[in-house]
């Protein structure tokens, strides 16, 4: 779910970097650029310039960012978030049927133990092979 309009661009940044094979290397740098350096990467030009400063081809980044593939991935993620009625982050879905978030369990720290319980439950429900 995109809770703020500018988050749409940030989701597309993720899918763009993933499609270009640069997500693992540059996701931490995206976080730093936004939160430590105050860069408005949600603005297309700013993101394309930033990507070029990270060694990516600016024109290729713009092409991938605006591609059918990236838009399709974004739209699919948005539809899934709407189907699960995700209202906050982080929210985790286990086995397509169990949803948990800090809103549901009280704190961010309570999420991993809640996930352990839900994963065990989902595994127990699966047929034995």
C-alpha angles and dihedrals in degrees: 000000000000106000095181128032092237090057088069089068091046091054089050089050089057093049091045094052090045092052090050094049091244101103098100093048099040107033091083088048091051089053091050093046091053103036104028101030100032094231115165096226089164086077108085097223092047091050094047091049091047092049090052089051087056092057100265123129105258095212092048091049091052091048094050093042091056095039128122089241095056093043090049093051091047093049091048092051091048091051092049091050090051092048090054091042092233109191103170145020134279097038122158128199118203121203091341094287113061119070126190135171139161087266089061100041100033105244142029088247091059093059099081094053090045089051091051090055093047093046091051090048092049092048092049091053094053117098115255113247 
